Amino acid sequence: MNNIVNLMRYTTFVFIAAVSCYFVVRDAVPVLTFTGERYATFELDVIIVFLHVLGGFLALFIGPLQFSSRLRKRYPIWHRSAGKVYVYSIFLAAPISFYLLLDFGGVQFALPTFIFGFLWLLNTLVAFLLAVKKRFLLHFQFMVRSYALTFAFVSVRTVWPLLEFLGIIDSATAEDPGDFLFITREWGMLVITILVPEVWFIWRYQLRSIFVRNKTMQADIKSYA
């Protein structure tokens, strides 16, 4: 059972790392690179987009490290400091996403994206407050919800170019906020992002109870307490 769990963890990590790197190279680097053409005038909207992408970029790569029990136990000070950077990054990126909605797409696109941003901000805030109160099991669960939303912002913009490359959708669909498939993508990813962590929380210990002893279960739970 432990081998299966470890394999799933490594597979998940590799998947997250691959998708994140693809997103950074394709979307983040062009925005975060200071070129004369992009930042010559330092217009407000350009700087706002830069700060939004920077916040999301930091949260994207800090998040997985926060789930490492080895780092958390060996370097608790680093864990707390990185956690604060993660929280502040989302506090920067999420509110800006609300502003950016004013200039892109209609209500069909804006509504699910607004819900995305609101839940992203809310779950991160709750995770932070629970950490302050030393409610670490609940803190861990809300961090999972927070990072699921962080990663969803990336994956939803990475899967689309892949479908375009495979010929499943065309370039016009990929860029049209009014297209049915575009809207379905936004709502579908929102629903999936909300449901997957909740299903995992519910099923995780129930499924483990089939394969491991009760003492192991209790030790696993207390590791976050």
C-alpha positions as CSV (number, residue, x, y, z in Angstrom):
1,M,0.0,0.0,0.0
2,N,2.8,2.4,0.9
3,N,4.5,1.8,-2.5
4,I,1.2,2.6,-4.3
5,V,0.8,5.8,-2.2
6,N,4.4,6.9,-2.9
7,L,4.0,6.2,-6.6
8,M,0.9,8.3,-6.7
9,R,2.7,11.1,-4.8
10,Y,5.7,11.1,-7.2
11,T,3.4,10.9,-10.2
12,T,1.4,13.9,-9.0
13,F,4.5,15.9,-8.3
14,V,6.0,15.2,-11.7
15,F,2.6,16.1,-13.4
16,I,2.4,19.4,-11.4
17,A,6.0,20.2,-12.2
18,A,5.7,19.5,-15.9
19,V,2.5,21.5,-16.3
20,S,3.9,24.4,-14.2
21,C,7.1,24.6,-16.2
22,Y,5.2,24.6,-19.4
23,F,3.0,27.4,-18.1
24,V,5.9,29.4,-16.9
25,V,7.8,29.2,-20.2
26,R,4.7,29.8,-22.4
27,D,2.8,32.5,-20.4
28,A,4.7,33.7,-17.3
29,V,8.2,34.4,-18.6
30,P,7.0,36.8,-21.4
31,V,5.1,38.8,-18.8
32,L,7.8,38.8,-16.1
33,T,10.6,39.6,-18.5
34,F,11.4,43.4,-18.5
35,T,11.8,44.4,-22.1
36,G,11.8,47.9,-23.5
37,E,8.8,47.2,-25.7
38,R,6.6,46.0,-22.8
39,Y,7.7,48.2,-19.9
40,A,9.0,51.3,-21.7
41,T,6.0,53.4,-20.6
42,F,5.2,51.5,-17.4
43,E,1.5,51.8,-18.0
44,L,-0.8,50.9,-15.1
45,D,-2.4,47.9,-16.7
46,V,0.9,46.4,-17.7
47,I,2.3,46.7,-14.2
48,I,-0.9,45.2,-12.7
49,V,-0.7,42.2,-15.0
50,F,3.0,41.8,-14.0
51,L,2.1,41.8,-10.3
52,H,-0.8,39.3,-10.9
53,V,1.5,36.9,-12.8
54,L,4.3,37.3,-10.2
55,G,2.0,36.5,-7.3
56,G,0.6,33.4,-9.1
57,F,4.1,32.3,-10.1
58,L,5.4,32.4,-6.5
59,A,2.3,30.6,-5.2
60,L,2.6,28.0,-7.9
61,F,6.1,26.9,-7.0
62,I,6.1,27.5,-3.2
63,G,2.8,25.5,-2.7
64,P,4.1,21.9,-3.4
65,L,7.1,22.5,-1.0
66,Q,4.7,23.3,1.8
67,F,3.2,19.8,1.6
68,S,6.6,18.1,2.2
69,S,6.5,16.6,5.7
70,R,10.3,16.3,5.5
71,L,10.9,20.0,4.9
72,R,8.2,20.9,7.4
73,K,9.8,18.8,10.2
74,R,13.5,19.6,9.4
75,Y,13.1,23.3,8.6
76,P,10.1,24.6,10.5
77,I,11.2,28.2,10.3
78,W,11.7,28.0,6.5
79,H,8.3,26.3,6.3
80,R,6.6,29.2,8.1
81,S,8.4,31.9,6.1
82,A,7.7,30.2,2.8
83,G,4.1,29.8,3.9
84,K,3.8,33.5,4.5
85,V,5.2,34.3,1.0
86,Y,2.6,31.9,-0.4
87,V,-0.2,33.6,1.4
88,Y,1.0,37.2,0.5
89,S,1.5,36.1,-3.1
90,I,-2.2,35.1,-3.4
91,F,-3.3,38.2,-1.5
92,L,-1.6,40.1,-4.3
93,A,-2.7,38.0,-7.3
94,A,-6.3,37.2,-6.4
95,P,-7.7,40.8,-5.9
96,I,-5.9,41.8,-9.2
97,S,-7.8,39.0,-11.0
98,F,-11.1,40.8,-10.1
99,Y,-9.8,44.0,-11.7
100,L,-8.6,42.2,-14.8
101,L,-12.1,40.7,-15.3
102,L,-13.4,44.2,-16.1
103,D,-11.5,44.2,-19.4
104,F,-11.8,40.6,-20.6
105,G,-14.8,38.6,-21.7
106,G,-18.5,38.8,-20.8
107,V,-20.4,37.7,-17.8
108,Q,-20.1,34.0,-18.9
109,F,-16.4,34.1,-18.4
110,A,-16.3,36.7,-15.6
111,L,-18.6,34.8,-13.2
112,P,-16.7,31.5,-12.9
113,T,-13.4,33.4,-12.8
114,F,-14.7,35.6,-10.1
115,I,-15.8,32.6,-8.0
116,F,-12.4,31.1,-8.7
117,G,-10.6,34.1,-7.3
118,F,-12.9,34.5,-4.4
119,L,-12.5,30.9,-3.3
120,W,-8.8,31.1,-3.9
121,L,-8.5,34.1,-1.6
122,L,-11.0,32.7,1.0
123,N,-9.3,29.2,1.3
124,T,-5.9,30.8,1.6
125,L,-7.0,33.2,4.3
126,V,-8.7,30.4,6.3
127,A,-5.6,28.2,6.0
128,F,-3.4,31.1,7.3
129,L,-5.7,31.8,10.3
130,L,-5.8,28.1,11.2
131,A,-2.0,28.0,11.1
132,V,-1.9,30.9,13.5
133,K,-4.3,29.1,15.8
134,K,-2.1,25.9,15.5
135,R,-5.1,23.9,14.1
136,F,-2.7,22.1,11.7
137,L,-4.9,19.3,10.4
138,L,-7.5,21.8,9.3
139,H,-4.8,24.1,8.1
140,F,-3.4,21.3,5.9
141,Q,-6.9,20.7,4.4
142,F,-7.5,24.3,3.5
143,M,-4.0,24.5,2.1
144,V,-4.9,21.6,-0.2
145,R,-8.0,23.5,-1.3
146,S,-6.0,26.7,-1.8
147,Y,-3.3,25.0,-3.9
148,A,-5.9,23.1,-6.0
149,L,-7.2,26.5,-7.0
150,T,-3.7,27.9,-7.6
151,F,-2.9,25.0,-9.9
152,A,-6.3,25.1,-11.6
153,F,-5.5,28.6,-12.9
154,V,-2.4,27.1,-14.5
155,S,-3.8,23.8,-15.8
156,V,-6.9,25.3,-17.3
157,R,-4.6,27.5,-19.5
158,T,-2.3,24.6,-20.3
159,V,-4.8,21.9,-21.2
160,W,-6.4,24.2,-23.8
161,P,-3.2,24.6,-26.0
162,L,-2.7,20.8,-25.7
163,L,-6.2,20.2,-27.1
164,E,-5.5,22.7,-29.8
165,F,-2.3,20.9,-30.7
166,L,-4.1,17.6,-30.9
167,G,-6.7,19.1,-33.2
168,I,-9.6,18.7,-30.8
169,I,-10.4,22.4,-30.8
170,D,-9.3,25.3,-33.1
171,S,-7.4,28.4,-32.2
172,A,-10.5,30.6,-32.5
173,T,-12.2,28.5,-29.8
174,A,-9.1,28.7,-27.6
175,E,-9.2,32.5,-27.6
176,D,-13.0,33.3,-27.7
177,P,-14.5,34.0,-24.2
178,G,-17.9,33.7,-25.7
179,D,-17.5,30.2,-27.2
180,F,-19.4,27.4,-25.6
181,L,-16.4,25.2,-25.1
182,F,-14.4,28.1,-23.6
183,I,-17.2,28.7,-21.0
184,T,-17.6,25.0,-20.4
185,R,-13.9,24.8,-19.7
186,E,-14.1,27.6,-17.0
187,W,-17.1,26.1,-15.2
188,G,-15.9,22.6,-15.6
189,M,-12.5,23.3,-14.1
190,L,-14.2,25.3,-11.2
191,V,-16.4,22.3,-10.3
192,I,-13.6,19.8,-10.6
193,T,-11.3,21.9,-8.5
194,I,-13.9,22.2,-5.7
195,L,-14.9,18.5,-5.8
196,V,-11.5,16.7,-6.0
197,P,-10.1,17.9,-2.7
198,E,-13.4,17.1,-0.9
199,V,-13.6,13.6,-2.4
200,W,-10.0,13.0,-1.4
201,F,-10.5,14.1,2.2
202,I,-13.6,11.9,2.5
203,W,-12.2,8.8,0.8
204,R,-8.6,8.9,1.9
205,Y,-8.8,7.5,5.4
206,Q,-11.8,5.3,4.5
207,L,-9.8,3.5,1.8
208,R,-6.7,3.4,3.9
209,S,-8.6,1.7,6.7
210,I,-9.0,-1.3,4.4
211,F,-5.2,-1.8,4.0
212,V,-3.6,-0.5,7.2
213,R,-3.8,-1.1,10.9
214,N,-5.7,1.2,13.1
215,K,-2.6,2.4,14.9
216,T,-1.0,3.4,11.6
217,M,-4.2,5.4,10.8
218,Q,-4.0,7.2,14.1
219,A,-0.3,8.0,13.6
220,D,-1.1,9.4,10.1
221,I,-3.8,11.7,11.5
222,K,-1.6,12.9,14.4
223,S,1.2,13.8,12.0
224,Y,-0.7,16.9,11.1
225,A,-1.9,17.7,14.6
